[in-house]
Amino acid sequence: MDALVLSASVDRLRLVIPGSAETAELQWIENRWMSESGAAVEVGGMIAVEGVNPQYLCHSSQLKVRAAT
């Protein structure tokens, strides 16, 4: 599903999902993104916006896709 990132740090993503009245928050725990309910979430891709440093969202110096195992 598509979502819009409202805020991001190296260990948290706050999202708004179309059709949902609430915002969602993901936390980076044990090398995977986890939802507030404890479910592992796969982040399939992000599109950079001018002026945003994508390295801020990663734990290493290279941008990468993080997927739940």
C-alpha positions in Angstrom: 0.0 0.0 0.0 1.1 3.5 -0.6 1.8 5.9 2.3 3.2 9.4 2.8 6.1 9.8 5.2 5.3 12.6 7.7 8.5 12.4 9.7 11.5 10.1 9.8 14.6 9.3 11.8 17.0 6.4 11.8 14.7 4.4 14.0 11.1 5.7 13.4 8.9 6.5 10.5 5.6 8.3 10.9 3.2 7.7 8.0 -0.2 8.6 6.8 -2.0 5.9 4.8 -4.8 6.9 2.4 -8.3 6.0 3.8 -7.0 5.8 7.4 -8.1 8.3 10.0 -5.0 7.7 12.1 -1.3 8.1 11.4 0.9 5.0 11.6 4.3 4.7 13.3 7.0 2.2 12.4 10.0 1.5 14.6 13.3 0.0 13.6 13.7 -2.9 16.0 16.2 -5.8 15.6 17.0 -5.0 11.9 13.4 -4.7 10.7 10.6 -2.1 10.6 7.8 -3.0 13.1 4.3 -1.6 13.3 2.7 -0.4 16.6 0.9 -3.8 16.8 4.2 -5.7 16.6 3.9 -6.9 13.0 7.0 -6.8 10.8 6.6 -4.4 7.9 8.4 -4.3 4.5 9.3 -0.9 3.2 9.5 -1.4 -0.6 10.8 2.0 -1.6 11.0 5.6 -0.9 11.2 8.6 -3.3 13.6 11.3 -2.3 12.4 14.9 -2.3 14.8 17.8 -3.1 16.4 19.0 0.1 16.0 15.8 2.0 19.1 13.8 2.8 18.2 10.1 2.4 21.2 9.0 4.4 19.4 10.4 7.5 17.0 7.4 7.2 19.7 4.7 7.1 22.0 3.1 9.6 24.8 3.1 7.1 26.2 5.5 4.6 24.4 4.0 1.7 20.6 4.2 1.0 19.1 0.7 0.9 15.7 -1.0 1.0 15.0 -2.6 4.3 12.8 -5.7 4.2 11.4 -7.8 6.9 12.7 -11.4 7.0 
